[in-house]
């Protein structure tokens, strides 16, 4: 599953970022393989908003399609 398919309110585990340039930029924002984040908002035909600690990051849909995720089940 990729980040563009995440739903609002889901807790997400970043499995893999499939682009080296994006991977380097994402690390600067605190998003890297193994990170757990929340999908705080998903704007129709727009970016996916991730919450990580005390910051929110907007990830464009094209970029979101290159980020593999797992959804964390409640209680896990």
Helices and strands as residue ranges (DSSP letters): G 3-5, E 11-17, H 20-28, E 36-42, E 48-52, E 55-59, H 61-64, E 67-72
